[in-house]
C-alpha cells in the first residue's frame, strides 16, 4: 500500500537501496542532536558520583580499575546488547517506547482497556503489524491474563508508572547536565559561589526550553554538529589520558576486576552502583525517540560512534584518576590537558544543553501517547515537521517541565543529589521496559516462555542490583522522581477514571433505536434544511444528548450524522482507513454514523477540510450500499447498519459527486441568501471581527448518470442540498458529578480532581477543530 509523505519516516521501500542508506545516514546524523546528547554527556559526572561518599575509604588505583570495568560492562550489556541489538527490533510500525510495547501487546492479546473498540479496528493494516497471533491463541498464560481484568489494569498501571518516570527524566536531565557542565568554571581558581553557578544554569535552562517550539527537526540540525564535536573531543582527551597517564587501564576491560572491586569494597561498592548507573542515563531515549528516526540510523550512530567514544573517554578518565587520586571531585575537567581546557569547556556546556533535548522530546511523545489512551487531559499538540511525522511540541508541558527543572536546580544545587534522583528514575524505566519486552517476546514474537524468562531474569538481575543501590539514595535526593511520578500518576489515574465513568454513563444512557423508529422518518418534529453533526464518544447507538436536544427543541436537521472521533491502539491510521461510515435506521430517516479513527501518534490537523471529506465519504457509502446489498441487509434494517471503510484517498479521482472549488470570501451562502435581516446583519458583524475566515469553498454536484438508482439519486440530492444549507456541530457540554451515594474517595476524584482537570485543559470543541460559529452545545449533567 502506498503511504503518504505525512506518514512515519520509518517506512522505506528498499532497505538495501542507496537512497535508503543515505537517508539513514542523514537520520543518524540528526540523531546525535536529539537522541545521544544525554548519553554522551554522562562522563561529566559519573566518576564523581561513583566515588563520592563511603567508597573514599577504599579509594586507590585498584578501585578505579574496578569502577571502570563496571562502567564498561554496564555500557555493553544495557545500551548495546539490550537496547540496540534486541529492543530496537520490537518497534510498533516504527514507533518505540513503553507505549509502543504496550500497544503491540494490546493487539496480540486482549489487554486493551480503551472502552470504544470495535472488531473493525482489527482490520486496520497497521493493526496486523508483526506476526499473526493465531499461533498463541490457546496459550494458557494468554487466557489467564485476558480473563482477569485486574491483571490488565495492573499492566496499564505499570506502563503509566514507566511513563511517569520518563517525564521525571525530562525534569532531572536538563538540571544535572547543565549544572555539571557549568561547574567547570571553578577550575579557573576563582572563588565562584554555588549561587552564581545555579543562576548561570537557570539562564541556560530557560533558553533551552524557549528553543523547543522550533521543533525537533530544526533543533536536531542545529545541535548535531555540537554533539559530534563533543564526541571527537572526549574521544581525543580519553585516548591522550590513556596513553599519557596509565596504559595498563586497558586490562580493566576484563570482568575479573569487577570481582576484585566488590571483594575489596563490599557494601560500599554496592552503594556506589548508584553512581555507576549514571553512565547509561539517556539510553531509554534511543528507544523512546525511535519514531523520530529509524532503527537502522540509531544502531549505526550508537555502535560505530557513541559506544567507542564513551568507552575510550571513561578509560582515559580512569587512567588519569589512577595517578591523580585527589582529582576525584572534579575528575572530568581536571583530566583535560591545559592547552585545550577552555574549548572543551565551551563544547561541554553546549553539549549539556543538547543532552537535555533527548528526554524532552521523549516526554512530548509520552504525553501524546498517554492522551490517546485516555490517561492524560487534552493538551495542544503542534506538529513541527512536514516530513517526519512523529515530531511534535506541546507548549503546556514544555513550560511545566521548565518550571519543575528550575525548581530542582535551585532546590538541590548539587549534581550528586540530582544524580541520585536521576539514576533512580532511569533504572526504574529500564526495569519496566524489560518486563514489557519479555511479554512481547511471548505474545508478539511468539517465542517460548523459556526464552522470555531467560531474557527477563538476565537483565532484571543486572538492573535489580543497580535499582537496589539507587533506592538506598532515596533520602539523599532519590525521593524527587518518586514524588514527581506520584503527582503525574495521580493526574493520569483521575483523568482515566473520570473518562471511563463518563463513557460508562453514556453507554447506559443510550437512546433505544426502537424509540427512533417509533417516531417515524420525521422524528416527530420539523426537519429543517442542513446537516447536523452530533459528536459523541459512542461508537454504537444513539447518544443521550440527541434525545435531550429533540425533546427540548421543535426542529432538527434534515441529514443527521453521529460522529465518533476515537483512538485505536496503533501508532498511525492511514488516510485510506480513517473513515468508517454506516447507516442508522432505514433510508428515509437520512441518519448516518461516521467513526473517525486516529492512532496514538496521529495528529488531528486543522485543515478545514473535514466537512468536505465527510460529505464525500457519505456519498460514497450511499453509492456502495446500492451496489453491495449486504451493507443494508434485512437483519440490520432496524439496528445500526454495517459499517464500511471509505478511502479518502480515492474520493478525488473516483468520487460519486462532481467537486468544484472556489475561494470563499467569508460569507455563508445560506445566510447571505436568507430573507432574515437579523441573520444577515449578524453574519456581517462576524465577518468584520474575523477577517481571516476565508477558506476553500467546495460545491458538490451530481454527475449526469441516467443509470443511477432513483432512490440513490434522491438521497444524494438531499445530501448536497443539506450541505448547501449549512453544517451545524452538536456536542454535549457535560458536567460530571459523583452520585450522592458515592464514597468520599470517589467524590474527591470526580467532583474535585476530574472537574478541575476538565476546566483547565483544552475543550473538546477546540481539540476537534470545530468552528465556533457553527457549534451548538447541549448541556447535560452526568451522575457517575
PAMARVO-592505 format. One record per residue (C-alpha): x, y, z. Coordinates in steps of 0.2 Angstrom, whole numbers, plus 5000, padded with zeros to 4 digits. Layout:
BEGIN
XYZ
...
This chain:
BEGIN
500050005000
500750174995
500850295010
500850475011
502350585014
501550635030
501650465037
503150395048
504850425042
505250245047
504450165032
505650135017
505350035001
507049954999
508249935014
509749895003
509550044991
510750184991
509350314994
508850225009
510650215016
510950395013
509350435021
509850335036
511550415037
510650585037
509450525051
510950455060
511750625059
510250715066
510050585080
511650655088
510750815091
509250735099
509550555105
511350555111
511650725119
511150655136
512150485135
513650575128
513750705142
513750575156
515650575158
515450745166
514850675182
514950485183
516650455192
516250605204
514550525208
515350345210
516750385221
515850515232
515450455250
516050305259
516950225244
518350355248
518950245262
519450115249
519950235236
521550185227
522150135209
521349965210
519650035215
519750155200
520150005189
518649915196
517450065193
518050075175
517749895172
515949915179
515650065168
516249965153
515249815155
513649915160
513850005144
514049845134
512549745142
511249885144
511350005129
512249895117
511549725120
509849755127
509349915118
510249925101
510349735097
508649675105
507449815109
507549925093
506849765084
505249775095
504549935086
502749965083
502650025065
504250115068
503750185085
504750155101
504550175120
503550095133
501850135125
502450055108
502749895118
501049905127
500149945110
500949785102
500349685117
498549755116
498449705098
499149525101
498149495117
496549565124
497449685136
496749845130
495649955142
495050085129
493150075130
492550105112
493549975102
492749885088
493049725078
493349835063
494849915071
495749745070
495549755051
496749905050
498349875040
499449935054
498549835067
499249675059
501049735061
502149595067
501749405067
500049335067
499349305085
498449145079
499849035085
499749085103
497849095103
497748945115
499148995126
498648965145
499649125150
498749225137
497049165143
497449185161
497949375158
496449405147
495249335160
495749445174
495349625172
496349675187
497949605179
497649705164
497349865174
498949825184
499849815167
499249985162
499750055179
501549985176
501550065159
500950235166
502250225180
503650195167
502950345158
502950455173
504750415177
505150465159
504350635162
505350635178
506950615167
506350765157
506450865173
508050795180
509150785164
509250965160
509651005178
511050885180
511850905163
511851095163
512451115181
513850985179
514451075163
514551255171
515451185187
516951185176
517151375178
517851335196
519351265188
519951445184
520351455203
519251605206
518051595221
516451575212
514951535224
513651405221
512351545219
513251615204
513351435196
511551405199
511051575192
512051535176
511251365174
509551435176
509851565162
510451425151
508951315155
507651455151
508551475134
508451285131
506551275134
506251435124
507051345109
505851195109
504551275099
505651275083
505351085083
506550935084
506950935066
507751115066
508451085084
509250925078
510151005063
510751145075
511351035089
512050885079
513750975075
513951025093
513750835099
514950775085
516250905090
516050855109
516250665104
517850705095
518450805110
518050675123
518750535112
520450635109
520550685128
520250505133
521550425121
522850555127
522550525145
522550335142
524250345134
525050485144
524450435162
524250245163
524050125148
523849975160
522050035162
521649935146
521749775157
520249835167
519149785152
519249615160
517749575171
519049505183
519249675190
517349695195
517549545206
519149615214
518149785216
516749705226
517849595236
518849745242
517449875244
515949765250
514449865255
515150025250
515549965232
513749905231
513050085236
514250165223
513250075209
512050215211
513450325203
513950195190
512250185183
512350365178
513450315163
511850235154
510650385158
509850435142
509850255135
507950245135
507950395123
508650285110
507050185110
505850315115
506350435101
506350295088
504850375079
505850525075
507150425066
507450245061
508150085070
509550075057
510050255059
510150245078
511050075078
512350155066
512650305077
512750215093
513850065088
515050155077
515250325086
514450345103
514950175111
516850185106
516950375111
516250345128
517250185131
518850275127
518350435137
517950335153
519550235150
520650395149
519750475164
520050315174
521950315169
522050505174
521250465191
522350315195
523850435195
522950585202
521850525216
521550695223
520550755207
519050645210
517950785215
518150865198
518850725188
518250765170
518850945170
520450905179
520850775166
520850895152
522550955146
522851135150
523051195132
521351135126
520351165143
519351315138
518751255120
518251085129
517351185142
516351285130
515951125120
515451035136
514251175141
513451175124
513350985123
512550985140
511151095133
510950975119
510950825131
509350885138
508550885121
508350695120
507250675135
506250825132
505750765115
505350595123
504250675136
503250765122
502950595114
502550505130
501250635135
500450625117
500350435119
499550455137
498250565130
497750445116
497550305129
496350425138
497550445153
498050625151
497050785149
496850865132
498350975128
498951075112
500050965101
500951055087
501650955073
503351035069
503950945054
503150925037
504250775033
504550675049
502850635056
503250595074
504050765078
502950865090
502951005103
501751035117
501851215124
500951175141
502051035145
503651125139
503351265152
502851145166
504451055163
505451215163
504751275180
505051105188
506851095181
507251265188
506451215205
507551055205
509151155201
508851295213
508251175227
509651045226
511151155219
512250995219
512550875205
512750725217
511050745224
510250775207
511250615201
510450515215
508650565209
509150545191
509850375192
508350305201
507150375188
508150305173
508450125181
506550115185
506050155167
507350015161
506649895174
504849925167
505449915149
506249745152
504649675159
503649735144
504949665132
504849495140
502949495137
503249555119
504449405116
503049285121
501449365114
502149465099
503749375093
502849215098
504449135106
504449015120
504149065138
505848995142
506749125131
505749265138
506149205155
508049205152
507949375144
506949445159
508049365173
509649405164
509349595163
508249605178
509749535188
510849675182
509549805184
508949745201
510749765208
510849945201
509049985207
509349925224
510850035226
509850185219
508450155232
509750175246
509950355239
508050405242
508450515257
509850595248
508850665233
508150505227
506450555233
506250685219
505750565205
504650475216
503650625221
503550685203
502950515197
501650515211
500950685205
500950635187
500150465191
498850545201
498350665187
498350515174
497350405186
496050535190
495850585171
495750405166
494550355179
493350505176
493450475157
492950295159
491550335171
490850465159
490950345145
490050215155
488650335159
488550375140
488450195136
487050155149
486050315144
485950275125
484350305116
483550145110
483350135091
481550075094
481150245101
481850325085
480950205073
479350245083
479450425079
479550395060
480650475047
480250655053
480750605071
479050685076
479750865073
480150985059
481650935049
482551095044
483751115029
485651075034
486750945041
486850915060
488550835065
488150755083
489850725092
489950585104
491150465111
490050315107
490450205093
488750125093
487050185097
486250355099
486950465112
485850545126
486250725120
485250685104
483650645114
483950785126
484050905111
482550835102
481450845117
481851025121
481951105103
480551085090
481651065075
483150965068
484250955053
483650855038
485350755037
486050695054
487750615056
488350545073
490250575073
491350475084
493250535085
494250395093
495950325096
496450155092
498050055099
499050085083
500350225080
499550285064
497950265054
498250285035
497050405026
496350255016
495650185033
495250335043
493350345040
492150215045
490350255038
488750175041
486850205042
485750225057
483950175054
483150145037
483550265022
482050385024
482750445040
484350515032
485350475048
487150405047
488650365058
490450415054
491850345065
493550445063
494950345069
496650405074
498250315081
499150365097
500450465087
499250545074
498950725074
497250795071
497650935059
496651095057
496451095038
494651155037
494351005025
493450885037
491650935032
492050905013
492950745016
491450685027
490150735013
491150645000
491350485012
489450485015
489050504996
490250364993
489450255006
487750284998
488350234981
489250074989
487650024998
486650024982
487949904974
488349804989
486649754997
487449665012
487849835019
485949865022
485349685025
483649655032
484349595049
485249765051
483749875045
483149905062
484849925070
486450015067
486949955049
488549885044
490050005043
491150025028
492850095027
492850235015
494550285007
494850475007
496250454995
495150384981
493750514983
494550644972
494850534957
493350414960
492050514968
490150494966
490050684966
490750814955
491850934965
492151114961
493151244971
493251424973
493951554986
492651594999
492651775004
492051735021
490151735019
489051595021
487851575006
486451505016
486451665027
486851785013
485351725003
484251725019
482751845020
483151875038
483852045040
484451995058
485451845051
486251945038
486752085050
487451955062
488451875048
489152045043
489752085061
490551915062
491551945046
492152115052
492852035068
493551885059
494451955043
495451795041
493951675039
494251655020
494451475015
494251355001
492351334997
491951164989
490251144979
489650964975
488550914960
487850754954
488550684938
487450654923
487250474925
485550404918
485850234925
485950294943
484550214955
483250344958
483250324977
485150344977
484950504966
483650574978
484750534994
486250614986
485250774981
484650784999
486450775005
487050904993
485651024997
485950995016
487751045013
487251205004
486151255018
487551235031
488351125043
488051135062
489151045075
488150975090
489050915106
488750895124
489351015137
489450905151
489550925170
490250765178
489750745196
489850595208
488250515214
487750565232
487950385237
489750385231
491250355243
492250505249
493750455238
492650445223
491850615226
493650685229
494250615212
492750665202
492050825210
493750905213
495150815203
494250775187
493250935187
494751045190
495750955176
494250975164
494051155167
495951185165
496351085149
495851115131
493951105127
493350955116
492751085103
494451165102
495350995102
494250935087
494551095077
492651135077
492251315070
491551415085
490151495074
489451335069
489451255087
487951205097
488251145114
486951035124
487151055142
487050885152
487450835170
488250665172
487950575189
489350445188
